[in-house]
Amino acid sequence: MAKRRVMLTFPPGFSSEPIVYNIGQQFNIVINIRRAALTEEGGWIEVELEGEDEDIETGIAWAISKGARAEPTSEET
């Protein structure tokens, strides 16, 4: 199993779809929320994703297709 930390950034007025939940359910990924912030201007969430490399890549690509921006973050805790 692989682990990866990613910062997902959401634009203002982002869909009310449960992106983090759906990544976990649809792509068989364990998600650990490390930090998050949400305002009317948008928001971000730093998550640690654990699963198969291919599933993580596919989950991130899916979130991007929904309008999120994804950036890798430090692997240090």
C-alpha atoms as an extended CHARMM CRD file, in Angstrom:
* protein
*
        77  EXT
         1         1  MET       CA              0.0000000000        0.0000000000        0.0000000000  PROA      1               0.0000000000
         2         2  ALA       CA              1.1740000000        3.4810000000       -0.8360000000  PROA      2               0.0000000000
         3         3  LYS       CA              0.6210000000        6.7250000000        1.0680000000  PROA      3               0.0000000000
         4         4  ARG       CA              0.5270000000       10.1920000000       -0.3900000000  PROA      4               0.0000000000
         5         5  ARG       CA             -0.3000000000       13.6260000000        1.0140000000  PROA      5               0.0000000000
         6         6  VAL       CA             -2.2000000000       15.9920000000       -1.2270000000  PROA      6               0.0000000000
         7         7  MET       CA             -3.6370000000       19.4850000000       -0.8310000000  PROA      7               0.0000000000
         8         8  LEU       CA             -7.0100000000       19.7440000000       -2.5750000000  PROA      8               0.0000000000
         9         9  THR       CA             -8.0850000000       23.3250000000       -3.2600000000  PROA      9               0.0000000000
        10        10  PHE       CA            -11.6690000000       24.2170000000       -4.1200000000  PROA      10              0.0000000000
        11        11  PRO       CA            -12.8590000000       27.3830000000       -5.9090000000  PROA      11              0.0000000000
        12        12  PRO       CA            -15.6680000000       29.6440000000       -4.6550000000  PROA      12              0.0000000000
        13        13  GLY       CA            -19.1180000000       28.1530000000       -5.1350000000  PROA      13              0.0000000000
        14        14  PHE       CA            -17.7020000000       24.6370000000       -5.4000000000  PROA      14              0.0000000000
        15        15  SER       CA            -20.2310000000       21.8440000000       -5.7610000000  PROA      15              0.0000000000
        16        16  SER       CA            -21.7980000000       20.4330000000       -2.6310000000  PROA      16              0.0000000000
        17        17  GLU       CA            -20.7710000000       16.9440000000       -3.7760000000  PROA      17              0.0000000000
        18        18  PRO       CA            -18.8820000000       15.0600000000       -1.0280000000  PROA      18              0.0000000000
        19        19  ILE       CA            -15.5570000000       14.8740000000       -2.9030000000  PROA      19              0.0000000000
        20        20  VAL       CA            -13.4390000000       13.4280000000       -0.0690000000  PROA      20              0.0000000000
        21        21  TYR       CA            -16.0140000000       10.7920000000        0.8210000000  PROA      21              0.0000000000
        22        22  ASN       CA            -16.4440000000        9.7790000000       -2.8130000000  PROA      22              0.0000000000
        23        23  ILE       CA            -12.6840000000        9.4210000000       -3.3550000000  PROA      23              0.0000000000
        24        24  GLY       CA            -12.5550000000        6.9610000000       -0.4900000000  PROA      24              0.0000000000
        25        25  GLN       CA            -15.6270000000        4.9930000000       -1.5240000000  PROA      25              0.0000000000
        26        26  GLN       CA            -15.2070000000        4.9180000000       -5.2970000000  PROA      26              0.0000000000
        27        27  PHE       CA            -11.4640000000        4.2840000000       -5.3900000000  PROA      27              0.0000000000
        28        28  ASN       CA            -10.9540000000        2.1520000000       -2.2540000000  PROA      28              0.0000000000
        29        29  ILE       CA             -8.6870000000        4.7210000000       -0.6050000000  PROA      29              0.0000000000
        30        30  VAL       CA             -8.3000000000        5.3200000000        3.1280000000  PROA      30              0.0000000000
        31        31  ILE       CA             -8.3670000000        9.0750000000        3.7700000000  PROA      31              0.0000000000
        32        32  ASN       CA             -6.8720000000       10.8340000000        6.7640000000  PROA      32              0.0000000000
        33        33  ILE       CA             -7.7620000000       14.5340000000        6.9390000000  PROA      33              0.0000000000
        34        34  ARG       CA             -4.7050000000       16.4130000000        8.2080000000  PROA      34              0.0000000000
        35        35  ARG       CA             -5.8850000000       20.0440000000        7.9720000000  PROA      35              0.0000000000
        36        36  ALA       CA             -8.6720000000       21.9790000000        6.3030000000  PROA      36              0.0000000000
        37        37  ALA       CA            -10.1950000000       25.4350000000        5.8860000000  PROA      37              0.0000000000
        38        38  LEU       CA            -13.3420000000       26.5970000000        4.1360000000  PROA      38              0.0000000000
        39        39  THR       CA            -14.6700000000       30.0910000000        3.4950000000  PROA      39              0.0000000000
        40        40  GLU       CA            -17.0860000000       31.6920000000        1.0400000000  PROA      40              0.0000000000
        41        41  GLU       CA            -14.0570000000       32.4380000000       -1.1680000000  PROA      41              0.0000000000
        42        42  GLY       CA            -13.1760000000       28.7520000000       -1.4790000000  PROA      42              0.0000000000
        43        43  GLY       CA            -11.3430000000       26.2250000000        0.6050000000  PROA      43              0.0000000000
        44        44  TRP       CA             -8.6550000000       23.6110000000        0.9000000000  PROA      44              0.0000000000
        45        45  ILE       CA             -8.1120000000       20.2930000000        2.5730000000  PROA      45              0.0000000000
        46        46  GLU       CA             -4.8410000000       18.4760000000        3.1740000000  PROA      46              0.0000000000
        47        47  VAL       CA             -5.3560000000       14.7200000000        3.1140000000  PROA      47              0.0000000000
        48        48  GLU       CA             -3.2160000000       11.6460000000        3.4140000000  PROA      48              0.0000000000
        49        49  LEU       CA             -4.3550000000        9.0280000000        0.9190000000  PROA      49              0.0000000000
        50        50  GLU       CA             -3.5430000000        5.3640000000        1.4900000000  PROA      50              0.0000000000
        51        51  GLY       CA             -4.1640000000        2.6600000000       -1.0810000000  PROA      51              0.0000000000
        52        52  GLU       CA             -2.8160000000        1.2110000000       -4.2820000000  PROA      52              0.0000000000
        53        53  ASP       CA             -0.7850000000        3.6940000000       -6.3760000000  PROA      53              0.0000000000
        54        54  GLU       CA             -3.1260000000        3.3430000000       -9.3470000000  PROA      54              0.0000000000
        55        55  ASP       CA             -6.2180000000        3.9270000000       -7.1780000000  PROA      55              0.0000000000
        56        56  ILE       CA             -4.6730000000        7.0420000000       -5.6360000000  PROA      56              0.0000000000
        57        57  GLU       CA             -3.7840000000        8.4460000000       -9.0690000000  PROA      57              0.0000000000
        58        58  THR       CA             -7.2650000000        7.7160000000      -10.3870000000  PROA      58              0.0000000000
        59        59  GLY       CA             -8.9080000000        9.2690000000       -7.3050000000  PROA      59              0.0000000000
        60        60  ILE       CA             -6.8540000000       12.4510000000       -7.6250000000  PROA      60              0.0000000000
        61        61  ALA       CA             -7.6160000000       12.6890000000      -11.3460000000  PROA      61              0.0000000000
        62        62  TRP       CA            -11.3140000000       12.2780000000      -10.5840000000  PROA      62              0.0000000000
        63        63  ALA       CA            -11.2120000000       15.1180000000       -7.9990000000  PROA      63              0.0000000000
        64        64  ILE       CA             -9.4860000000       17.3420000000      -10.5690000000  PROA      64              0.0000000000
        65        65  SER       CA            -12.1760000000       16.4930000000      -13.1240000000  PROA      65              0.0000000000
        66        66  LYS       CA            -14.7570000000       17.7210000000      -10.5890000000  PROA      66              0.0000000000
        67        67  GLY       CA            -13.0310000000       21.1300000000      -10.3690000000  PROA      67              0.0000000000
        68        68  ALA       CA            -10.5680000000       20.6890000000       -7.5050000000  PROA      68              0.0000000000
        69        69  ARG       CA             -6.9000000000       21.5490000000       -7.8140000000  PROA      69              0.0000000000
        70        70  ALA       CA             -4.4500000000       18.9830000000       -6.3850000000  PROA      70              0.0000000000
        71        71  GLU       CA             -0.9070000000       19.6460000000       -5.2280000000  PROA      71              0.0000000000
        72        72  PRO       CA              1.4620000000       17.2720000000       -3.4420000000  PROA      72              0.0000000000
        73        73  THR       CA              2.5030000000       18.2560000000        0.0750000000  PROA      73              0.0000000000
        74        74  SER       CA              5.3760000000       17.2460000000        2.3160000000  PROA      74              0.0000000000
        75        75  GLU       CA              5.4050000000       13.6460000000        3.5000000000  PROA      75              0.0000000000
        76        76  GLU       CA              6.7160000000       14.7370000000        6.9020000000  PROA      76              0.0000000000
        77        77  THR       CA              4.3050000000       14.8620000000        9.8470000000  PROA      77              0.0000000000
